[in-house]
């Protein structure tokens, strides 16, 4: 994750109760991974193996940065159809 991308993400925290679709790539992997990220009670929960722990928005960004992830896309869901 570039410093510019990190700053953009930190400044773009979605509103409470939002659901977002996050696609990331990891070094050495030929594919992108897509997650749903859901806010509840001020914490963000990520689907997948590592998603059981709620994190603050900054902590979620730092976790992705620690995994050397590159954000491919981030979309807020306006309706459930937008998540698919």
Order of alpha helices (4+ residues) and beta strands (2+ residues): alpha-beta-beta-beta-alpha-beta
